[in-house]
Amino acid sequence: MQLVELQEAKQRFRRRGLGLAAVTYDSPATLVEFAATQHIDYPLLADPGSEIIRAFDVLDPDNSDFNRAGDGSAPKDMAYPGYFVIDREGRITAKFFEAIYSDRHTPNNVLGSLYPGGSAGSRVRSRHLTAQPGQSDRIAAPGNRVTLFVEISLPHGVHVYAPGVEKYLPLELRLEPPAPFETRPPLYPAPRVLEIPVIHESVPVYEKHLRVSVDLIVPGRSRKFLSSLQEAPEQYQEFEIPGTLRYQACDAKVCYRPEEARWSWRLGVKLRNIPRASPENRRS
């Protein structure tokens, strides 16, 4: 599935000066067939003995996410799903790996982490700030990791407090995804330390512009969720993910009462039916 997603995102990587290559435990014959049927035109590197996978220390030791039946029928010597970013000197500059197959970064999620951006939605205007939600992907597949974010703009002279502040209400982004979606903790930027000599305080704050992001995991192992998608496999189902931003804004003279800004992200989820290799090229 990731190989097809990478092909779809190839031009977005190329615009950033990034080339693509994939390593799998499959045989050359399997990859030749797969590339032809899925129209993949970037290099697919066969590692049937998983030597490269082991050398990069990304071998999944038990493939337990696949072998749900517990009968030993899971594929052997698979890698954890993920990405390495390698510079021109062959140095790894970033990596995106998770421990299970049903938690996979999308190509847009990776690009958004390397070069913050993504598909932006409508602005939400609240007292003392403007919030513009966005997301790395509009449509995802079960098991994908999608980044949801909000770009926050503050007027000149106004600040909000960063997480870790004492005696004040910090900025907080909360998501309420429907079950069985999962989220990871929000990522906040580094704050500026504001000195307030009059009251002898030093407080972490945000000013002008900042971005807060959260990774959302599309369910990949829930039978009930997958069954609901299989009822209409050619269509995508849209899900609403409400978000709430809590904050307390202050200027040079006044700290205002706490406020909230609310909005919802919408994410389409669709099954990807990737055909298996022909019997003679399947790995036993």
C-alpha positions in Angstrom: 0.0 0.0 0.0 2.8 2.5 0.9 4.4 1.8 -2.5 1.3 3.0 -4.3 0.9 6.0 -2.0 4.4 7.0 -2.7 3.8 6.8 -6.5 0.8 9.1 -6.0 2.9 11.6 -4.1 6.0 11.4 -6.3 5.6 14.8 -7.9 5.2 16.5 -4.5 8.5 14.9 -3.3 10.2 15.9 -6.5 9.2 19.5 -6.1 11.1 19.4 -2.8 14.2 18.0 -4.5 13.6 14.5 -3.0 13.9 11.3 -5.0 12.2 8.0 -4.1 13.3 4.4 -3.7 11.7 1.6 -1.8 13.1 -1.5 -0.2 11.0 -4.6 0.4 11.5 -8.2 1.3 9.9 -9.3 -2.0 11.7 -11.0 -4.9 12.7 -9.2 -8.0 10.0 -11.0 -10.0 7.3 -9.9 -7.5 8.4 -6.3 -7.7 8.6 -6.3 -11.5 5.0 -7.6 -11.6 3.8 -5.2 -8.9 5.4 -2.1 -10.6 3.8 -3.0 -13.9 0.3 -3.5 -12.5 0.4 -0.5 -10.2 2.3 1.8 -12.7 5.2 2.5 -10.3 8.1 4.2 -12.0 10.5 4.9 -9.1 13.1 2.2 -8.1 11.9 -0.8 -6.1 14.8 -2.6 -4.5 14.4 -6.4 -3.7 15.8 -7.6 -0.4 14.4 -11.2 -0.3 16.9 -12.1 2.5 16.0 -9.0 4.5 19.7 -8.2 4.8 19.2 -4.4 4.1 16.2 -4.4 6.4 18.3 -5.9 9.2 21.2 -3.6 8.5 18.9 -0.6 9.0 17.5 -2.2 12.2 13.9 -2.0 11.1 13.0 -5.7 11.0 9.7 -6.5 12.6 10.6 -9.5 14.8 7.2 -11.2 15.0 4.9 -9.5 12.5 2.2 -9.8 15.1 0.1 -7.1 13.5 -0.4 -9.4 10.5 -0.6 -12.7 12.3 -3.8 -12.1 14.2 -4.8 -15.7 14.0 -1.7 -16.7 15.9 -1.1 -19.7 13.6 2.3 -18.7 12.2 0.9 -17.7 8.9 2.2 -14.1 9.0 4.7 -13.0 6.4 8.3 -13.5 7.6 11.2 -11.0 7.7 9.1 -7.9 7.0 10.2 -4.4 7.9 8.4 -2.0 10.1 6.5 0.5 7.8 8.3 3.7 7.4 10.6 6.2 5.7 14.3 7.3 5.9 15.3 10.6 4.5 18.9 10.5 3.2 21.0 13.4 2.0 23.4 13.5 -0.9 26.3 12.3 1.3 24.3 9.2 2.3 23.6 10.4 5.8 20.2 9.7 7.4 18.7 13.1 8.3 15.2 12.0 9.4 13.2 8.8 9.9 9.5 8.0 10.3 8.8 4.5 11.7 6.2 3.0 13.9 6.0 -0.4 15.6 3.0 -1.8 13.8 1.7 -1.9 10.3 -1.6 -0.4 11.2 0.1 2.9 12.1 1.8 4.1 8.9 2.8 7.6 8.1 1.4 8.8 4.8 3.7 10.5 2.3 2.0 13.8 2.8 2.4 13.3 6.6 6.1 12.9 6.1 6.3 15.9 3.8 4.3 18.0 6.2 6.8 17.1 9.0 9.8 18.0 6.8 8.2 21.1 5.3 5.3 22.3 7.4 2.2 23.0 5.3 -0.7 21.0 3.9 -4.2 21.5 2.8 -5.7 24.5 4.7 -9.4 25.0 5.7 -11.5 28.0 6.5 -10.3 30.5 9.1 -11.9 30.5 12.5 -11.9 34.0 14.1 -12.0 34.1 17.8 -11.4 36.9 20.3 -7.7 37.8 20.2 -6.7 35.3 17.6 -7.4 33.7 14.2 -7.1 29.9 13.7 -6.8 28.2 10.4 -7.1 24.4 10.6 -5.5 22.2 7.9 -4.5 18.6 7.3 -1.8 16.6 5.5 -4.4 14.4 3.7 -8.0 14.7 2.7 -8.5 11.0 2.1 -6.7 8.2 3.9 -6.8 4.4 4.2 -7.1 2.2 7.3 -3.8 2.2 9.2 -2.7 5.6 7.9 -1.2 8.3 10.1 -2.5 11.7 9.1 -1.4 15.1 10.5 -4.1 17.6 11.6 -2.8 21.1 12.4 -3.9 24.6 13.1 -2.1 27.8 12.1 -2.6 30.4 14.8 -2.2 34.2 14.2 -2.1 36.7 17.1 -2.4 40.5 16.8 0.6 42.7 17.5 1.2 43.1 21.2 -0.9 40.0 22.2 0.5 36.8 23.6 -0.8 33.5 24.8 0.8 31.2 27.3 2.7 28.0 26.3 2.3 24.6 28.0 4.3 24.4 31.2 3.4 27.9 32.4 2.4 28.3 36.0 -0.5 30.5 37.4 -1.8 31.1 33.9 -3.9 29.0 31.5 -1.7 27.6 28.7 -2.7 27.2 25.1 -4.2 23.7 24.6 -5.4 21.9 21.5 -7.9 19.1 22.1 -9.3 16.6 19.6 -12.4 14.5 20.0 -12.2 11.9 17.2 -14.9 9.2 16.9 -14.0 5.7 18.1 -11.9 3.8 17.2 -9.7 6.6 15.8 -6.6 7.4 17.9 -4.5 10.5 18.4 -1.0 11.2 19.5 0.0 14.1 21.8 -0.1 17.5 20.2 3.2 19.0 19.1 3.7 22.6 20.2 6.6 24.9 19.0 9.3 26.2 21.3 8.0 29.3 23.2 9.7 32.6 23.9 10.4 33.5 27.5 8.7 36.8 28.3 10.2 38.8 31.2 7.7 40.8 33.2 9.9 43.0 35.6 6.9 44.7 37.3 5.8 41.4 38.9 9.2 39.7 38.7 8.0 36.9 36.4 9.4 35.0 33.5 6.8 33.1 31.5 6.8 31.0 28.3 4.6 32.6 25.6 3.7 32.5 22.0 3.3 35.6 19.8 2.5 36.6 16.2 2.2 33.2 14.6 2.5 29.5 15.5 1.5 26.0 14.4 0.2 23.2 16.6 -0.2 19.7 15.1 -1.6 16.3 16.1 -1.2 13.0 14.4 -4.5 11.0 13.9 -4.4 7.2 13.4 -7.0 5.8 11.1 -8.2 2.5 12.5 -6.5 -0.4 10.8 -7.4 -3.4 13.1 -11.0 -2.8 14.1 -13.2 -5.4 12.4 -16.3 -3.4 12.9 -14.7 -0.3 11.3 -13.2 -2.3 8.4 -16.6 -4.0 7.8 -18.3 -0.7 7.6 -15.9 0.4 4.8 -16.3 -2.9 3.0 -20.0 -2.2 2.5 -19.1 0.4 -0.1 -15.4 -0.3 -1.0 -15.4 2.0 -4.1 -16.5 5.0 -2.1 -15.0 6.8 0.9 -16.7 7.5 4.2 -16.3 11.0 5.7 -15.6 11.4 9.3 -15.7 14.6 11.5 -13.0 15.2 14.0 -13.9 18.1 16.3 -11.1 20.3 17.6 -11.1 22.9 20.5 -8.4 25.4 21.2 -8.3 26.8 24.7 -6.2 29.8 25.5 -5.8 32.9 27.7 -4.7 36.0 25.8 -2.8 39.0 27.4 -1.4 42.3 26.2 0.9 44.8 27.9 -1.9 45.9 30.3 -4.6 43.2 30.5 -4.9 39.5 30.8 -8.3 38.6 29.4 -10.6 35.8 30.5 -10.0 32.4 29.0 -11.5 31.7 25.6 -12.2 28.8 23.2 -12.1 28.4 19.4 -13.9 25.4 17.9 -13.9 23.8 14.5 -13.9 20.3 12.8 -11.7 18.6 10.4 -13.2 16.3 7.8 -11.4 13.2 6.7 -12.5 10.7 4.0 -11.4 7.0 4.6 -11.4 4.5 1.8 -10.2 0.9 1.5 -7.3 0.3 -0.9 -7.8 -3.0 -2.8 -4.2 -3.8 -4.0 -4.2 -7.1 -5.9 -1.9 -9.8 -4.7 1.0 -11.0 -6.8 0.4 -14.0 -9.1 0.8 -17.4 -7.4 4.2 -18.1 -8.8 5.5 -14.8 -7.4 4.0 -14.9 -4.0 6.3 -15.4 -1.0 5.6 -18.5 1.0 
